[in-house]
Amino acid sequence: MYRYGIFGRIEKHNMEKMVVKFTSIKKLTEKKEFPFYLLPETYKHYRHVYNTLESFWGAAIFSEHINKLMLTDRNNRAGFDKAILSELLALQTEHEKMFPQFVKTDVWSHNFLI
């Protein structure tokens, strides 16, 4: 059985290893609950995006991932509608409040907005 995710095609036995990996990442951070109530439209229309954001919640990779969702250099993307984008911005703001250690303040750093 295969599943497709942000890592491409994943075989079932590898999915179990990834779950363990994500669980380990979450244990390393001081876990604060994911604010699911901020993303009702994203949950309805983009469940895969919601699941990815939830799995990265509380980790340094979250900021990089959400920035890549909102800003892309690929020309074949239509982008999110206003409701989804405002939910993502609210979620990003909440993550920055709860995990200030991951906020990049140097605008000249390599991956500030990527």
Secondary structure in CASP SS format (residue, H / E / C, confidence):
PFRMAT SS
TARGET T0000
AUTHOR 0000-0000-0000
METHOD secondary structure of the structure
MODEL  1
M C 1.00
Y E 1.00
R E 1.00
Y E 1.00
G E 1.00
I C 1.00
F C 1.00
G E 1.00
R E 1.00
I E 1.00
E E 1.00
K H 1.00
H H 1.00
N H 1.00
M H 1.00
E H 1.00
K H 1.00
M H 1.00
V H 1.00
V H 1.00
K H 1.00
F H 1.00
T H 1.00
S H 1.00
I H 1.00
K H 1.00
K H 1.00
L H 1.00
T C 1.00
E C 1.00
K C 1.00
K C 1.00
E C 1.00
F C 1.00
P C 1.00
F H 1.00
Y H 1.00
L H 1.00
L C 1.00
P H 1.00
E H 1.00
T H 1.00
Y H 1.00
K H 1.00
H H 1.00
Y C 1.00
R H 1.00
H H 1.00
V H 1.00
Y H 1.00
N H 1.00
T H 1.00
L H 1.00
E H 1.00
S H 1.00
F H 1.00
W C 1.00
G C 1.00
A C 1.00
A H 1.00
I H 1.00
F H 1.00
S H 1.00
E H 1.00
H H 1.00
I H 1.00
N H 1.00
K H 1.00
L H 1.00
M H 1.00
L C 1.00
T C 1.00
D C 1.00
R C 1.00
N C 1.00
N C 1.00
R C 1.00
A C 1.00
G C 1.00
F C 1.00
D C 1.00
K H 1.00
A H 1.00
I H 1.00
L H 1.00
S H 1.00
E H 1.00
L H 1.00
L H 1.00
A H 1.00
L H 1.00
Q H 1.00
T H 1.00
E H 1.00
H H 1.00
E H 1.00
K H 1.00
M H 1.00
F C 1.00
P H 1.00
Q H 1.00
F H 1.00
V C 1.00
K C 1.00
T C 1.00
D C 1.00
V C 1.00
W C 1.00
S C 1.00
H C 1.00
N C 1.00
F C 1.00
L C 1.00
I C 1.00
END
